[in-house]
């Protein structure tokens, strides 16, 4: 493998902007990109995680992961819905093959939780689906159910523990990586394209901020899931819980 060009592993959580970022990185990478979150049940490598859940066989897990990495595929992995042992084994397997590792988080994790539970409530996990569903919600054709506030609190603290575990793993293993935040990556401050170009350069990709793929990335508007907040029956209570979590 080229000493500069490297495949990548993006470690992130749902609703952190990983899909758009990985789409950009994949468009200019010299390596193939597999289905996002391939170890989730029902996805490309879901059987690997399922077998591990059934057997607890760490040796087989690492052997299976080593096998699927033979083609140097780029990977986006959401560790908030993965067994920590699977995340650890995937990270180790990727590092052994010289992958670049990106940790993508969100500074305001309460905002991520809001987006996550709005996606659950609306069924809109992407921009295309949001464009279809959100107008129907606004028109009263689709009524949203109340958000389960106990689950909101639980998810926030479970995810906080998962973040701490992954950060601790990276530190303990002394694994070189880039730590990005949603707020920095997607800041509309005029430097978004340059930051994207800098990240690509770290992957060994020489692309100017004016590259068409980078321009498309910087011009994206996102899903804007907060626009349907007013249609939640318990919006006020949801806001209060989010404020409580943000202050915790």
SULNOR-V869530 format. One line per field, one symbol per residue. ss: DSSP state (H for helix, E for strand, L for the rest). psi: psi as a letter, one per 40 degrees, with the letter a starting at -180 (. if undefined). A space follows every 10 residues. Layout:
ss->???
psi->???
//
This chain:
ss->LLLLLLLEEE EELLLLLHHH HHHHHHHHLL LLELLLLLLL LLLLLHHHHH HHHHHLLHHH HHHHHHHHLL LLLEEEEEHH HLLHHHHHHH HHHHHHLLLE EEEEELLLHH HHHHHHHHHH HHLLLLHHHH HHHHHHHHLL LLLLLLLLHH HHHHHHHHHH HHHHHHHHHH HHHLLLLEEE EHHHHLLLLL LHHHHHHHHH HHLLLLLLLL LHHHHHHHHL LLLLHHHHHH HLLLHHHHHH HHHHHHLL
psi->iiedhiiihh haiifeeddd dddddddeie iihihifeei headfddddd dddddfgddd dddddddeed efiihhhhee eihddddddd ddddddefih hhhhahdgdd dddddddddd ddegeidddd ddddddddee dhhiiihhdd dddddddddd dddddddddd ddefhhihhi iddddehgee eddddddddd ddeehghide hdddddddei eadfdeeede ehdfdddddd dddddde.
//
